[in-house]
């Protein structure tokens, strides 16, 4: 099953280099391997070891991160929105993100601490 998915992905990559992908390309791959769309979804469930939300997209948009159009207009930057399906994994991610060492922030906090110790009260404001 994994071999077929790998081969399907390689074929999609090749087709993607040649032209814009369409659903007929994907449908042709399913036919080639005598799979239904349900078989394909089942294979994805076997390959992915953790709960994953897979959004249906146009095949030519398969490398585009998850996004929300309204947030994209307001944020105007890259985003990769993911559903939280495992509360423990979410908490672990947040902790690792908020505690990761950032040199600039460390230097800023050190400088602020030094200014406060030296009596610069405007820094506290």
LOLO-352402 format. One line per 5 residues: their letters; for each residue z, y, x negated of N, C-alpha, C, O, CB. Coordinates in nm, 2 decimals. Atoms other than C-alpha are relative to their C-alpha. Glycine has a CB too. Example, Ala and Ser with C-alpha at 12.3 -4.5 7.8 and 13.67 -1.06 7.14 Angstrom:
BEGIN
as) 0.00:-0.12:-0.09:0.78:-0.45:-1.23:0.00:0.12:-0.09:0.07:0.12:-0.19:0.12:0.00:0.10  0.00:-0.11:0.09:0.71:-0.11:-1.37:0.08:0.11:0.08:0.09:0.22:0.03:-0.14:0.05:-0.04
This chain:
BEGIN
xxxxx) 0.00:-0.12:-0.08:0.00:0.00:0.00:0.00:0.13:-0.09:-0.08:0.22:-0.06:0.12:0.00:0.09  -0.01:-0.11:0.09:0.10:0.24:-0.28:-0.14:0.02:-0.07:-0.18:0.13:-0.10:0.11:-0.01:-0.10  0.12:0.00:0.07:-0.22:0.15:-0.46:-0.11:0.07:0.08:-0.19:0.15:0.03:-0.05:-0.14:-0.05  0.10:-0.06:-0.09:-0.43:0.24:-0.16:0.02:0.15:0.02:-0.08:0.23:0.01:0.00:-0.07:0.14  -0.03:-0.14:-0.01:-0.25:0.57:-0.12:-0.05:0.08:-0.13:-0.10:0.19:-0.12:0.15:0.03:0.03
xxxxx) 0.04:-0.06:0.13:-0.31:0.65:-0.49:-0.15:0.01:-0.01:-0.20:0.12:-0.05:0.05:-0.08:-0.12  0.15:0.00:0.00:-0.68:0.56:-0.46:-0.05:0.11:0.10:-0.15:0.18:0.07:-0.06:-0.13:0.03  0.04:-0.10:-0.10:-0.71:0.77:-0.14:0.02:0.14:-0.05:-0.06:0.23:-0.04:0.08:-0.02:0.13  -0.03:-0.13:0.06:-0.55:1.07:-0.32:-0.10:0.03:-0.10:-0.15:0.15:-0.11:0.15:0.00:-0.05  0.10:-0.02:0.11:-0.78:1.03:-0.62:-0.14:0.04:0.07:-0.21:0.12:0.02:-0.01:-0.12:-0.09
xxxxx) 0.13:-0.03:-0.07:-1.08:1.02:-0.38:0.00:0.14:0.06:-0.10:0.21:0.05:-0.03:-0.10:0.11  -0.01:-0.13:-0.06:-0.96:1.33:-0.20:-0.01:0.11:-0.11:-0.07:0.21:-0.09:0.14:0.02:0.08  0.01:-0.10:0.11:-0.91:1.51:-0.53:-0.15:0.02:-0.05:-0.20:0.13:-0.07:0.08:-0.05:-0.12  0.14:-0.01:0.04:-1.27:1.42:-0.63:-0.08:0.08:0.10:-0.16:0.16:0.07:-0.06:-0.14:-0.02  0.07:-0.07:-0.11:-1.41:1.54:-0.29:0.04:0.14:0.00:-0.05:0.23:0.02:0.03:-0.07:0.13
xxxxx) -0.05:-0.13:0.00:-1.20:1.85:-0.32:-0.08:0.08:-0.11:-0.11:0.20:-0.09:0.15:0.01:-0.02  0.08:-0.07:0.11:-1.38:1.94:-0.65:-0.14:0.03:0.04:-0.20:0.12:-0.01:0.01:-0.08:-0.13  0.14:-0.01:-0.03:-1.72:1.89:-0.50:-0.02:0.09:0.12:-0.13:0.16:0.12:-0.05:-0.14:0.04  0.02:-0.08:-0.12:-1.67:2.07:-0.17:0.13:0.03:0.07:0.23:-0.02:0.03:-0.11:-0.06:0.10  -0.11:-0.02:-0.09:-1.43:2.19:0.10:0.03:-0.13:0.08:-0.07:-0.19:0.13:-0.01:0.12:0.10
xxxxx) -0.03:0.12:-0.07:-1.25:1.89:0.25:0.00:0.02:0.15:0.03:0.13:0.20:0.13:-0.06:-0.05  -0.01:0.00:-0.15:-1.27:1.81:0.62:0.07:-0.12:0.05:0.10:-0.22:-0.02:-0.14:0.02:0.06  -0.07:0.11:-0.06:-1.10:1.58:0.86:-0.10:-0.12:0.00:-0.05:-0.24:-0.01:0.04:0.03:0.14  0.09:0.12:0.00:-1.42:1.36:0.86:0.01:-0.07:-0.13:0.00:-0.19:-0.14:-0.14:0.05:0.02  -0.02:0.06:0.14:-1.36:1.30:0.48:0.12:-0.09:0.01:0.12:-0.21:-0.04:0.02:0.11:-0.11
xxxxx) -0.12:0.08:-0.01:-1.01:1.18:0.56:-0.02:-0.12:0.09:0.02:-0.23:0.06:0.12:0.09:0.05  0.03:0.11:-0.10:-1.13:0.97:0.86:-0.08:-0.10:-0.07:-0.06:-0.22:-0.05:-0.07:0.06:0.12  0.08:0.10:0.07:-1.39:0.81:0.64:0.08:-0.08:-0.10:0.05:-0.20:-0.11:-0.11:0.07:-0.08  -0.09:0.08:0.09:-1.12:0.71:0.39:0.08:-0.10:0.08:0.10:-0.22:0.03:0.09:0.09:-0.08  -0.08:0.09:-0.09:-0.91:0.56:0.67:-0.09:-0.12:0.04:-0.05:-0.24:0.03:0.05:0.07:0.12
xxxxx) 0.09:0.11:-0.04:-1.22:0.36:0.78:-0.03:-0.09:-0.12:-0.03:-0.21:-0.10:-0.13:0.06:0.05  0.03:0.08:0.12:-1.30:0.25:0.42:0.11:-0.10:-0.02:0.08:-0.22:-0.06:-0.01:0.09:-0.12  -0.11:0.09:0.02:-0.95:0.09:0.40:0.04:-0.07:0.12:0.14:-0.14:0.12:0.11:0.08:-0.06  -0.03:0.07:-0.13:-0.95:-0.03:0.76:0.14:0.04:0.04:0.21:-0.05:0.09:-0.02:-0.15:-0.02  -0.13:-0.05:-0.04:-0.64:0.18:0.83:-0.02:0.09:0.12:-0.12:0.16:0.14:0.06:0.08:-0.11
xxxxx) -0.01:-0.10:-0.10:-0.55:0.38:1.14:0.09:0.11:-0.05:0.15:0.10:-0.16:0.06:-0.06:0.14  -0.09:-0.11:0.04:-0.37:0.71:1.12:0.15:-0.05:0.00:0.23:0.00:-0.09:-0.02:0.12:0.09  -0.14:0.05:0.00:-0.05:0.53:1.22:0.03:-0.09:-0.12:0.14:-0.08:-0.18:0.02:-0.09:0.13  -0.02:0.07:0.13:-0.10:0.29:0.92:0.03:0.09:-0.11:0.11:0.07:-0.20:-0.12:-0.09:-0.03  -0.02:-0.10:0.10:-0.13:0.59:0.70:0.14:0.06:0.00:0.20:0.08:-0.10:-0.11:0.11:0.01
xxxxx) -0.14:-0.06:-0.01:0.19:0.75:0.83:0.11:-0.10:-0.04:0.20:-0.07:-0.10:0.02:0.04:0.15  -0.09:0.10:0.04:0.37:0.42:0.79:0.01:-0.02:-0.15:0.11:-0.03:-0.21:-0.04:-0.14:0.06  0.01:0.01:0.14:0.25:0.40:0.43:0.08:0.12:-0.07:0.15:0.10:-0.17:-0.14:0.00:-0.05  -0.08:-0.11:0.05:0.39:0.75:0.37:0.15:-0.02:0.01:0.22:0.02:-0.08:-0.05:0.13:0.07  -0.14:0.02:-0.02:0.72:0.65:0.51:0.06:-0.10:-0.11:0.17:-0.09:-0.15:0.03:-0.06:0.14
xxxxx) -0.05:0.10:0.11:0.74:0.35:0.26:0.00:0.07:-0.13:0.10:0.04:-0.21:-0.10:-0.12:0.00  0.01:-0.06:0.14:0.64:0.56:-0.04:0.11:0.11:-0.02:0.17:0.11:-0.13:-0.14:0.07:-0.02  -0.11:-0.10:0.01:0.88:0.85:0.03:0.13:-0.06:0.02:0.16:-0.12:0.13:-0.03:0.12:0.10  -0.13:0.07:-0.01:1.23:0.73:-0.04:0.10:0.08:0.07:0.20:0.02:0.12:0.05:-0.03:-0.14  -0.10:-0.08:-0.08:1.41:1.02:0.13:-0.07:0.06:0.12:-0.20:0.06:0.13:0.06:0.11:-0.09
xxxxx) 0.05:-0.06:-0.12:1.36:1.18:0.47:-0.08:0.12:-0.04:-0.03:0.21:-0.10:0.11:0.03:0.10  0.09:-0.11:0.04:1.06:1.41:0.44:-0.07:0.05:0.13:-0.11:-0.04:0.21:-0.10:-0.04:-0.11  0.08:-0.05:-0.12:0.89:1.64:0.70:-0.14:0.03:-0.06:-0.15:0.10:-0.15:0.07:0.13:0.06  0.14:-0.02:0.04:0.51:1.62:0.66:-0.07:0.08:0.11:-0.07:0.03:0.22:-0.07:-0.13:-0.03  0.07:-0.08:-0.10:0.32:1.89:0.83:-0.15:-0.03:0.00:-0.21:-0.05:-0.10:0.01:0.15:-0.03
xxxxx) 0.14:0.03:-0.01:-0.03:1.82:0.96:-0.07:0.13:-0.03:-0.04:0.24:0.02:-0.04:-0.05:0.15  0.07:-0.12:0.05:-0.27:2.06:0.79:-0.15:-0.04:-0.01:-0.19:-0.16:-0.01:0.05:0.05:-0.14  0.14:0.03:0.03:-0.64:2.09:0.73:0.00:-0.05:-0.14:0.07:-0.01:-0.22:-0.09:0.14:0.01  0.00:0.06:0.13:-0.73:1.88:0.44:-0.03:0.09:-0.12:0.02:0.07:-0.23:-0.11:-0.11:-0.01  0.03:-0.10:0.11:-0.86:2.18:0.24:0.12:0.09:-0.03:0.12:0.17:-0.12:-0.12:0.08:0.03
xxxxx) -0.12:-0.08:0.02:-0.51:2.33:0.26:0.12:-0.09:-0.05:0.23:-0.05:-0.04:0.04:0.07:0.13  -0.10:0.10:0.04:-0.32:2.03:0.12:0.09:0.05:-0.12:0.19:-0.01:-0.14:-0.06:-0.13:-0.03  -0.08:-0.05:0.11:-0.20:2.22:-0.19:0.07:0.13:0.03:0.13:0.19:-0.06:-0.09:0.02:-0.12  -0.07:-0.12:-0.04:-0.07:2.52:0.00:0.15:-0.03:0.04:0.17:-0.12:0.12:-0.07:0.07:0.12  -0.14:0.02:-0.04:0.31:2.55:0.02:0.02:0.03:0.14:-0.05:0.10:0.21:0.09:0.10:-0.09
xxxxx) -0.04:-0.02:-0.14:0.49:2.55:0.35:0.03:0.15:0.01:0.10:0.21:-0.07:0.12:-0.08:0.05  -0.03:-0.14:-0.01:0.50:2.91:0.48:0.01:0.03:0.15:-0.03:-0.04:0.24:-0.11:0.08:-0.07  -0.01:-0.06:-0.13:0.57:3.12:0.79:-0.08:0.13:0.00:-0.05:0.22:-0.08:0.15:0.02:0.05  0.09:-0.12:0.00:0.30:3.38:0.87:0.08:0.13:0.01:0.05:0.23:-0.06:-0.10:-0.01:0.11  -0.07:-0.12:-0.02:0.55:3.64:0.99:0.09:0.04:-0.13:0.09:0.15:-0.17:0.09:0.00:0.12
xxxxx) -0.08:-0.02:0.12:0.78:3.59:0.69:-0.09:0.04:-0.12:-0.06:0.13:-0.20:0.08:-0.12:-0.04  0.09:-0.03:0.10:0.48:3.60:0.46:-0.05:0.14:0.00:-0.05:0.21:-0.11:-0.13:-0.09:0.01  0.04:-0.14:-0.01:0.37:3.94:0.59:0.11:0.09:-0.05:0.09:0.19:-0.12:-0.04:0.04:0.14  -0.11:-0.08:0.04:0.72:4.08:0.53:0.04:-0.02:-0.15:0.07:0.08:-0.22:0.12:-0.03:0.09  -0.05:0.03:0.14:0.80:3.91:0.20:-0.11:0.03:-0.10:-0.08:0.08:-0.21:0.04:-0.15:-0.01
xxxxx) 0.11:-0.02:0.09:0.45:3.93:0.05:0.02:-0.06:-0.14:-0.01:0.00:-0.24:-0.03:0.15:-0.02  -0.02:0.07:0.13:0.53:3.67:-0.22:-0.01:-0.15:0.03:-0.02:-0.19:0.15:0.14:0.03:-0.06  0.00:0.14:-0.01:0.51:3.30:-0.28:0.12:-0.06:0.07:0.23:-0.01:0.05:-0.02:-0.07:-0.14  -0.12:0.06:-0.07:0.73:3.08:-0.06:-0.03:-0.15:0.02:-0.15:-0.19:0.03:0.03:0.07:0.13  0.01:0.15:-0.02:0.79:2.71:-0.01:0.11:-0.03:0.10:0.22:-0.08:0.05:0.00:-0.08:-0.13
xxxxx) -0.10:0.02:-0.10:0.98:2.67:0.32:0.01:-0.15:0.02:-0.09:-0.22:0.04:-0.03:0.07:0.13  -0.02:0.15:-0.03:1.14:2.32:0.36:0.11:-0.01:0.10:0.21:0.06:0.10:0.04:-0.07:-0.14  -0.10:0.03:-0.10:1.34:2.18:0.64:0.12:-0.07:-0.07:0.10:-0.15:-0.16:-0.05:-0.09:0.11  -0.12:0.06:0.05:1.70:2.09:0.56:0.03:-0.13:0.08:0.07:-0.12:0.20:0.12:0.09:0.00  -0.02:0.13:-0.07:1.72:1.72:0.65:0.12:-0.08:-0.05:0.17:-0.17:0.01:-0.12:-0.09:-0.02
xxxxx) -0.11:0.07:0.06:2.01:1.62:0.42:0.10:0.11:-0.04:0.08:0.18:-0.14:-0.04:-0.08:-0.12  -0.09:-0.11:0.02:2.31:1.86:0.44:0.07:-0.01:-0.14:0.09:0.09:-0.21:0.12:-0.01:0.10  -0.06:0.02:0.14:2.46:1.71:0.11:-0.10:0.05:-0.10:-0.06:0.12:-0.20:0.04:-0.15:-0.03  0.10:-0.05:0.10:2.14:1.77:-0.08:-0.02:0.15:0.01:-0.04:0.21:-0.10:-0.14:-0.07:0.03  0.01:-0.14:-0.01:2.12:2.12:0.06:0.12:0.07:-0.07:0.10:0.17:-0.15:0.00:0.04:0.15
xxxxx) -0.11:-0.06:0.07:2.47:2.20:-0.06:-0.01:-0.01:-0.15:0.03:0.08:-0.22:0.13:-0.07:0.05  0.02:0.02:0.15:2.40:2.05:-0.40:-0.10:0.10:-0.06:-0.08:0.15:-0.16:-0.04:-0.15:-0.02  0.11:-0.09:0.05:2.08:2.26:-0.43:0.06:0.14:-0.01:0.04:0.21:-0.11:-0.12:0.00:0.09  -0.06:-0.14:0.00:2.27:2.58:-0.33:0.10:0.02:-0.11:0.10:0.13:-0.18:0.06:0.03:0.13  -0.10:-0.01:0.11:2.55:2.51:-0.58:-0.07:0.01:-0.13:-0.04:0.09:-0.22:0.09:-0.12:0.00
xxxxx) 0.07:0.00:0.13:2.31:2.44:-0.86:-0.08:0.13:-0.02:-0.09:0.18:-0.13:-0.10:-0.12:-0.02  0.08:-0.13:0.01:2.10:2.75:-0.78:0.09:0.12:-0.03:0.06:0.20:-0.11:-0.08:0.02:0.13  -0.08:-0.12:0.01:2.39:2.99:-0.75:0.08:-0.01:-0.13:0.13:0.09:-0.18:0.10:0.01:0.11  -0.07:0.01:0.13:2.56:2.86:-1.07:-0.09:-0.02:-0.12:-0.03:-0.04:-0.23:0.10:-0.12:0.01  0.08:0.02:0.11:2.26:2.83:-1.29:0.02:0.12:-0.10:0.03:0.23:-0.05:-0.15:-0.01:0.04
xxxxx) -0.02:-0.11:0.10:2.29:3.03:-1.61:-0.12:0.09:-0.01:-0.23:0.05:-0.03:0.03:-0.05:-0.14  0.10:-0.10:0.01:2.09:3.35:-1.61:0.04:0.10:-0.11:0.14:0.17:-0.09:-0.04:0.06:0.13  -0.04:-0.09:0.12:2.10:3.54:-1.94:0.01:0.14:0.04:0.11:0.21:0.01:-0.10:-0.01:-0.11  0.00:-0.14:-0.04:2.02:3.88:-1.78:0.13:0.03:0.08:0.19:0.13:0.06:-0.12:0.04:0.08  -0.11:-0.03:-0.08:2.29:3.85:-1.52:0.13:-0.01:-0.08:0.22:0.07:-0.06:0.00:-0.11:0.12
xxxxx) -0.12:0.01:0.08:2.55:3.73:-1.77:0.02:0.13:-0.09:0.13:0.18:-0.10:-0.02:-0.12:-0.10  -0.01:-0.12:0.08:2.47:4.03:-2.00:0.04:0.12:0.09:0.13:0.20:0.05:-0.13:0.03:-0.06  -0.03:-0.11:-0.09:2.49:4.27:-1.70:0.15:-0.01:0.04:0.22:0.09:0.04:-0.08:-0.01:0.13  -0.14:0.02:-0.04:2.83:4.12:-1.59:0.09:0.03:-0.12:0.20:0.09:-0.10:0.02:-0.14:0.05  -0.08:-0.03:0.12:2.96:4.14:-1.95:0.01:0.15:-0.02:0.12:0.20:-0.04:-0.06:-0.07:-0.12
xxxxx) 0.00:-0.15:0.02:2.86:4.51:-1.98:0.08:0.07:0.11:0.16:0.16:0.08:-0.15:0.05:0.01  -0.08:-0.06:-0.11:3.01:4.59:-1.64:0.15:-0.02:-0.02:0.23:0.07:0.00:-0.04:-0.06:0.14  -0.14:0.03:0.03:3.34:4.42:-1.73:0.05:0.08:-0.11:0.16:0.14:-0.11:0.01:-0.15:-0.04  -0.04:-0.08:0.11:3.35:4.60:-2.06:0.02:0.15:0.04:0.12:0.21:0.00:-0.11:0.00:-0.11  -0.01:-0.14:-0.05:3.29:4.94:-1.89:0.13:0.02:0.09:0.20:0.12:0.07:-0.13:0.04:0.09
xxxxx) -0.12:-0.01:-0.08:3.57:4.87:-1.64:0.12:0.00:-0.09:0.22:0.07:-0.06:0.00:-0.12:0.10  -0.11:0.01:0.09:3.81:4.77:-1.92:0.02:0.14:-0.07:0.13:0.18:-0.10:-0.02:-0.11:-0.10  -0.01:-0.13:0.08:3.73:5.10:-2.10:0.02:0.12:0.10:0.03:0.23:0.05:-0.13:0.02:-0.07  -0.04:-0.11:-0.09:3.81:5.30:-1.78:-0.11:0.07:0.07:-0.09:0.17:0.13:0.08:0.10:-0.08  0.12:-0.06:-0.07:3.46:5.38:-1.65:0.01:-0.04:0.14:-0.04:-0.14:0.18:-0.13:-0.04:-0.07
xxxxx) -0.03:0.03:-0.14:3.56:5.39:-1.28:-0.13:0.01:0.08:-0.14:-0.06:0.19:0.10:0.10:0.06  0.13:-0.01:-0.07:3.20:5.48:-1.17:-0.07:-0.14:0.01:-0.14:-0.16:0.10:-0.09:0.11:-0.06  0.06:0.14:0.00:3.10:5.12:-1.26:0.05:-0.08:0.12:-0.02:-0.16:0.18:0.03:-0.07:-0.13  -0.06:0.07:-0.11:3.34:4.99:-0.99:-0.06:0.04:0.13:-0.07:-0.05:0.22:0.15:0.02:0.00  0.06:-0.04:-0.13:3.17:5.19:-0.72:-0.14:-0.06:0.01:-0.21:-0.03:0.11:-0.01:0.15:0.00
